[in-house]
């Protein structure tokens, strides 16, 4: 790949201390992105509002363009959010759902994707939580999309099984009944190539601190042009006249800033947009490398007689192997300087494109050693 693997690894200080296979939790920030964030903070330290005003010229247009290119969107469709929970709440409360409407999701979702939906029950909205299997999430959800369903909420990649969902298939069914599709891409943005126009998703959002390797507090939200013109919550930046600083002057902002109701974390999102810019030309190669590494992980785990939870034909960057006492195993691995996560009944190994096959092998051998 054009991004030299050895050179990129030099940007990740964490690998000098650990075998780091925990990108589905939090990724270490590359030095070049860290410097982008620090450069902004130093500018504020040395020049105060002079620097802030320069960076905020054109309403963060350059940052939006970087992220938009990364997901195949237009800059006017990209807003910055502090986390996925914020974005999901902004979307679901802006859709004017009511009694008789159904929101469809599933039991393998991360709580941040599901918990906000429960608030809709106060309006009489039915939250239908399907029980699904990792290898057939999209089929089960598609089969349950009927005329009452107004919104389908699903993760692109399952956090606790590693299963990749065919969101295009779900959208095709949703489109037939006029339902909208909200995709949580926090476990795929940065690992898989995303194209919102190709998949025709209506909403897509992600925090930046996982596969996008950005600081916590960074994140983006895509809202398809024409949707949610009037956001459910207002703040001082929701007005197109916000720079008048006049509480009696309000005109609804029509651009993506309408969802950024207050001051965003500029340094964190600068870092995220810089990473998006660097990864965009390499999206296909990065996806191929991520898939190759997870395939290697599955194969080697099976060769070592582990039960693999992740369906190989549905994998992304996450591989979950079933173990006894996963929390205890993860703690023992950390003592060996191997970073993974216990999830459910197994150990979650999440390999990014810069990891190596040797790192995977060492981790699996260490898990085997802990169990024996």
C-alpha positions as CSV (number, residue, x, y, z in Angstrom):
1,X,0.0,0.0,0.0
2,X,1.1,3.6,-0.6
3,X,1.0,4.1,3.2
4,X,4.2,2.3,4.1
5,X,3.4,-0.1,6.9
6,X,6.7,0.2,8.6
7,X,6.6,4.0,8.4
8,X,3.0,4.1,9.8
9,X,4.0,1.9,12.7
10,X,6.6,4.5,13.7
11,X,3.7,6.9,14.2
12,X,2.2,4.6,16.9
13,X,4.2,4.9,20.1
14,X,1.9,2.3,21.8
15,X,3.5,-0.6,19.8
16,X,6.8,0.1,21.5
17,X,5.1,-1.0,24.8
18,X,2.4,-3.4,23.7
19,X,1.0,-5.8,21.2
20,X,-2.0,-3.6,20.6
21,X,-5.0,-5.5,19.3
22,X,-7.8,-3.4,20.8
23,X,-8.9,-0.9,18.1
24,X,-12.6,-1.8,18.6
25,X,-12.2,-0.2,22.1
26,X,-9.8,2.7,21.8
27,X,-7.1,3.2,19.2
28,X,-3.7,4.8,19.9
29,X,-3.5,8.2,18.2
30,X,-0.8,8.4,15.5
31,X,1.8,11.1,16.2
32,X,0.9,13.1,13.0
33,X,-2.7,13.4,14.2
34,X,-1.6,14.2,17.7
35,X,0.6,17.1,16.3
36,X,-2.5,18.4,14.4
37,X,-4.4,18.6,17.7
38,X,-1.5,20.0,19.6
39,X,-0.8,22.5,16.9
40,X,-4.3,23.9,17.4
41,X,-4.0,24.0,21.2
42,X,-0.6,25.7,21.0
43,X,-2.1,28.2,18.6
44,X,-4.8,29.0,21.2
45,X,-2.2,29.2,23.9
46,X,0.0,31.6,22.0
47,X,-2.6,33.6,20.0
48,X,-5.9,33.0,21.7
49,X,-9.0,34.1,19.8
50,X,-6.9,35.2,16.8
51,X,-5.9,31.6,16.2
52,X,-9.4,30.2,16.9
53,X,-11.0,32.7,14.5
54,X,-8.6,31.7,11.7
55,X,-9.3,28.0,12.1
56,X,-13.1,28.5,12.3
57,X,-13.1,30.5,9.0
58,X,-15.6,29.2,6.5
59,X,-17.3,27.2,9.3
60,X,-14.7,24.3,9.4
61,X,-15.2,23.8,5.7
62,X,-11.9,22.1,5.1
63,X,-12.4,19.7,8.0
64,X,-15.9,18.8,6.7
65,X,-14.5,18.2,3.2
66,X,-11.9,15.8,4.5
67,X,-14.5,13.7,6.3
68,X,-17.0,14.0,3.4
69,X,-14.4,12.6,0.9
70,X,-13.7,9.8,3.3
71,X,-17.4,8.6,3.3
72,X,-18.4,9.7,-0.2
73,X,-20.6,12.5,1.0
74,X,-20.8,16.3,0.4
75,X,-19.3,18.7,3.0
76,X,-22.8,20.2,3.6
77,X,-24.0,16.8,4.9
78,X,-21.3,16.3,7.5
79,X,-21.6,17.6,11.1
80,X,-19.2,17.1,14.0
81,X,-20.5,15.3,17.1
82,X,-18.8,14.5,20.5
83,X,-19.9,10.9,20.4
84,X,-22.4,8.5,18.8
85,X,-25.0,8.8,21.6
86,X,-25.3,12.5,20.9
87,X,-25.8,11.9,17.2
88,X,-28.3,9.1,17.6
89,X,-30.4,11.3,20.0
90,X,-30.2,14.2,17.6
91,X,-31.5,12.1,14.8
92,X,-34.3,10.1,16.5
93,X,-35.7,13.1,18.3
94,X,-35.7,15.1,15.0
95,X,-37.9,12.6,13.1
96,X,-41.2,13.4,14.8
97,X,-42.0,9.8,15.4
98,X,-45.2,9.0,17.3
99,X,-47.9,6.6,18.3
100,X,-48.1,3.6,15.9
101,X,-44.6,4.1,14.5
102,X,-42.0,1.3,14.8
103,X,-38.3,1.6,15.2
104,X,-36.5,-1.6,14.4
105,X,-33.1,-2.7,15.9
106,X,-31.6,-5.9,17.4
107,X,-30.3,-7.4,20.6
108,X,-26.6,-7.5,19.5
109,X,-26.3,-3.7,19.3
110,X,-24.1,-1.7,21.6
111,X,-26.2,0.1,24.3
112,X,-25.4,3.5,22.9
113,X,-27.3,2.6,19.8
114,X,-30.3,1.2,21.6
115,X,-30.8,3.0,24.9
116,X,-31.7,6.4,23.2
117,X,-34.6,4.6,21.4
118,X,-36.3,3.7,24.7
119,X,-37.1,7.4,25.3
120,X,-39.3,7.3,22.2
121,X,-41.7,4.9,24.0
122,X,-43.0,8.0,25.9
123,X,-44.4,9.1,22.6
124,X,-46.1,5.8,21.9
125,X,-43.3,4.6,19.5
126,X,-42.8,0.8,19.5
127,X,-39.1,-0.1,19.8
128,X,-38.9,-3.6,18.2
129,X,-35.7,-5.4,19.5
130,X,-35.1,-8.4,17.3
131,X,-33.2,-11.4,18.6
132,X,-30.7,-12.2,15.9
133,X,-27.8,-14.5,15.1
134,X,-24.3,-13.1,14.1
135,X,-24.4,-14.7,10.7
136,X,-27.8,-13.5,9.6
137,X,-28.5,-10.1,11.2
138,X,-29.3,-8.4,7.9
139,X,-31.6,-11.1,6.7
140,X,-33.6,-11.2,10.0
141,X,-33.9,-7.4,10.1
142,X,-34.9,-7.2,6.4
143,X,-37.6,-9.8,6.9
144,X,-39.1,-7.7,9.8
145,X,-39.3,-4.4,7.9
146,X,-43.0,-3.7,7.2
147,X,-45.1,-0.7,6.5
148,X,-45.2,0.3,10.2
149,X,-41.4,0.6,10.5
150,X,-40.3,4.2,10.2
151,X,-36.7,3.8,11.2
152,X,-34.2,1.0,11.2
153,X,-31.2,1.3,13.5
154,X,-28.2,-1.0,13.0
155,X,-24.4,-1.1,13.4
156,X,-22.3,-1.7,10.3
157,X,-20.1,-4.1,12.4
158,X,-21.3,-5.8,15.6
159,X,-19.1,-4.8,18.5
160,X,-19.5,-8.1,20.4
161,X,-19.4,-10.6,17.5
162,X,-17.4,-8.9,14.8
163,X,-20.1,-9.7,12.2
164,X,-20.3,-7.2,9.3
165,X,-23.8,-6.3,8.3
166,X,-25.0,-5.9,4.7
167,X,-26.5,-2.4,5.1
168,X,-27.2,-2.1,1.4
169,X,-29.6,-5.1,1.7
170,X,-31.4,-3.6,4.6
171,X,-31.7,-0.3,2.8
172,X,-33.2,-1.9,-0.2
173,X,-36.0,-3.4,1.9
174,X,-36.4,-0.2,3.9
175,X,-36.8,1.9,0.8
176,X,-39.7,-0.3,-0.4
177,X,-41.8,0.7,2.6
178,X,-40.5,4.3,3.0
179,X,-38.4,3.5,6.2
180,X,-35.2,5.4,6.9
181,X,-31.9,3.7,7.8
182,X,-29.6,4.9,10.6
183,X,-26.1,3.2,10.6
184,X,-23.7,3.3,13.6
185,X,-20.3,3.0,11.8
186,X,-18.1,3.3,14.8
187,X,-16.7,-0.2,14.3
188,X,-16.2,0.2,10.6
189,X,-15.2,3.8,9.8
190,X,-11.4,3.6,9.3
191,X,-11.4,-0.1,8.8
192,X,-13.8,-0.6,5.9
193,X,-14.4,1.6,2.9
194,X,-17.7,3.6,3.4
195,X,-19.7,5.1,0.7
196,X,-23.0,6.7,1.7
197,X,-24.1,7.3,-1.8
198,X,-23.6,3.7,-2.9
199,X,-25.3,2.3,0.2
200,X,-28.0,5.0,0.1
201,X,-28.1,5.2,3.9
202,X,-30.0,8.1,5.4
203,X,-27.9,8.7,8.5
204,X,-24.4,7.5,9.4
205,X,-22.4,8.4,12.4
206,X,-19.2,7.4,14.2
207,X,-17.1,8.4,17.1
208,X,-13.5,8.9,16.0
209,X,-11.6,7.2,18.8
210,X,-11.8,3.6,17.5
211,X,-10.7,2.7,14.0
212,X,-10.3,6.3,13.0
213,X,-7.6,6.5,15.7
214,X,-8.6,9.9,16.8
215,X,-8.9,11.5,20.3
216,X,-12.1,11.0,22.3
217,X,-14.5,13.8,21.7
218,X,-14.1,13.5,18.0
219,X,-16.9,12.2,15.7
220,X,-19.0,12.9,12.7
221,X,-22.6,12.5,11.6
222,X,-23.8,12.3,8.0
223,X,-27.4,13.4,7.4
224,X,-28.6,12.9,3.8
225,X,-29.4,16.1,2.1
226,X,-33.1,17.1,2.6
227,X,-33.5,15.3,5.9
228,X,-33.9,16.9,9.4
229,X,-33.9,20.5,8.2
230,X,-35.1,21.5,11.6
231,X,-33.1,19.9,14.4
232,X,-34.8,18.8,17.6
233,X,-32.5,20.9,19.9
234,X,-31.3,24.5,19.5
235,X,-28.1,26.1,20.7
236,X,-26.4,29.4,19.9
237,X,-24.8,28.0,16.8
238,X,-28.2,26.7,15.4
239,X,-28.9,30.2,14.2
240,X,-27.4,31.6,10.9
241,X,-27.2,34.9,12.8
242,X,-25.2,33.5,15.7
243,X,-22.4,36.0,15.2
244,X,-24.7,38.9,16.0
245,X,-24.8,37.7,19.6
246,X,-28.4,38.9,19.8
247,X,-30.9,36.7,21.6
248,X,-33.8,38.4,19.8
249,X,-32.3,37.5,16.4
250,X,-32.8,33.9,15.3
251,X,-32.8,32.4,11.8
252,X,-32.5,28.7,11.5
253,X,-29.1,27.6,10.1
254,X,-29.6,25.5,6.9
255,X,-26.1,23.9,6.8
256,X,-24.5,21.1,8.9
257,X,-23.8,23.5,11.8
258,X,-27.5,23.3,12.7
259,X,-26.7,20.1,14.6
260,X,-23.6,21.5,16.3
261,X,-25.6,23.3,18.9
262,X,-22.5,24.6,20.8
263,X,-18.8,24.7,20.6
264,X,-17.2,21.5,19.2
265,X,-13.9,19.9,20.3
266,X,-11.9,21.5,17.6
267,X,-8.5,19.9,18.4
268,X,-10.0,16.4,18.5
269,X,-11.9,16.8,15.2
270,X,-8.9,18.4,13.5
271,X,-7.0,15.2,14.3
272,X,-9.8,13.1,13.0
273,X,-10.1,15.0,9.8
274,X,-6.3,14.8,9.3
275,X,-6.5,11.0,9.7
276,X,-9.5,10.8,7.3
277,X,-7.5,12.8,4.7
278,X,-4.5,10.4,5.0
279,X,-6.6,7.3,4.8
280,X,-9.0,8.3,2.0
281,X,-6.8,7.5,-0.9
282,X,-6.0,4.1,0.7
283,X,-9.5,3.0,1.7
284,X,-9.6,-0.1,-0.5
285,X,-6.1,-1.2,0.4
286,X,-6.8,-0.6,4.1
287,X,-10.0,-2.6,3.9
288,X,-8.2,-5.5,2.1
289,X,-5.5,-5.5,4.7
290,X,-7.9,-5.4,7.6
291,X,-9.9,-8.3,6.1
292,X,-6.7,-10.3,5.4
293,X,-5.6,-9.9,9.0
294,X,-8.9,-10.9,10.5
295,X,-9.0,-13.9,8.1
296,X,-5.6,-14.9,9.4
297,X,-6.8,-14.5,13.0
298,X,-9.8,-16.8,12.4
299,X,-7.7,-19.4,10.6
300,X,-5.0,-19.5,13.2
301,X,-7.6,-19.5,16.0
302,X,-9.4,-22.5,14.5
303,X,-6.1,-24.3,13.9
304,X,-5.5,-23.9,17.7
305,X,-9.0,-25.4,18.3
306,X,-10.6,-22.2,19.5
307,X,-14.3,-21.7,18.9
308,X,-14.6,-18.5,16.8
309,X,-17.8,-16.5,17.4
310,X,-17.2,-14.2,14.4
311,X,-18.6,-15.5,11.1
312,X,-15.6,-15.7,8.8
313,X,-17.7,-14.7,5.7
314,X,-19.1,-11.7,7.6
315,X,-15.9,-10.4,9.3
316,X,-14.4,-6.9,9.4
317,X,-11.6,-6.0,11.8
318,X,-12.9,-7.9,14.9
319,X,-12.4,-11.5,15.7
320,X,-14.0,-13.0,18.9
321,X,-12.8,-16.3,20.2
322,X,-14.7,-18.1,23.0
323,X,-12.9,-18.7,26.2
324,X,-13.6,-19.4,29.9
325,X,-13.2,-16.4,32.2
326,X,-12.5,-13.8,29.4
327,X,-12.0,-11.0,31.9
328,X,-9.3,-13.0,33.7
329,X,-7.7,-14.0,30.5
330,X,-7.6,-10.4,29.3
331,X,-6.0,-9.3,32.5
332,X,-3.3,-12.0,32.2
333,X,-2.6,-10.9,28.6
334,X,-2.2,-7.3,29.8
335,X,0.5,-8.5,32.2
336,X,2.2,-9.9,29.1
337,X,1.8,-6.5,27.4
338,X,-0.9,-7.8,25.0
339,X,-4.0,-5.5,24.8
340,X,-7.3,-7.1,23.9
341,X,-10.9,-6.8,25.3
342,X,-13.1,-9.4,27.1
343,X,-16.5,-9.3,25.4
344,X,-19.4,-11.6,26.3
345,X,-18.1,-15.1,26.5
346,X,-14.9,-14.5,24.7
347,X,-11.8,-12.4,23.9
348,X,-12.2,-9.8,21.2
349,X,-9.1,-9.3,19.0
350,X,-9.4,-6.2,16.9
351,X,-6.6,-5.9,14.3
352,X,-6.0,-2.7,12.3
353,X,-4.1,-2.5,9.0
354,X,-0.8,-1.7,10.6
355,X,-0.8,-4.8,12.8
356,X,1.2,-7.9,11.8
357,X,0.5,-11.6,11.6
358,X,3.2,-12.3,14.2
359,X,1.4,-10.1,16.7
360,X,-1.8,-12.1,16.1
361,X,0.1,-15.4,16.5
362,X,1.7,-14.2,19.8
363,X,-1.6,-13.1,21.2
364,X,-3.4,-16.4,20.3
365,X,-0.6,-18.4,21.8
366,X,-0.8,-16.3,25.0
367,X,-4.5,-16.9,25.2
368,X,-3.9,-20.7,24.9
369,X,-1.2,-20.5,27.5
370,X,-3.6,-18.7,29.9
371,X,-6.3,-21.3,29.5
372,X,-4.0,-24.2,30.0
